[in-house]
Amino acid sequence: QVQLVESGGGLVQTGGSLKLSCAASGRIFSINVMGWYRQAPGKQRELVANINRYGVTNYADSVKGRFTISRDNAKNTMYLQMNSLKPEDTAVYYCHALTGLPTYTYWGQGTQVTVSS
């Protein structure tokens, strides 16, 4: 089992910045990929960014150049630095972890990010 706890969401004005954190616990050695997803009202959950155990990152086109994903293995924590925020970034952001064989997927409880115009 892996437990994920997000923090760092909040209300920010357009152009502002927020940093999300996701603390992992449990069988963290089994995690291959961690990532951030978001879900806006009335929309499907979408991938924002992910990072594998080797540090290789992947971003949605909509956030490239504005968001940066990172992980601190010593602290078992993943981060999402969000800069130049736009109203369309408003969503609940979820931390996600994918383990190796056997493959399991885990989700955090979500943290609300609201960008005011």
Protein Blocks (a to p, Z undefined) as FASTA:
>chain_A
ZZdddehiacddehiacddddddehjlllpmbdcdddddehiacddfbdcdfkopacddf
klgokaccdddfklopacdddehiafklgccddddddddddddddddebjaddddZZ
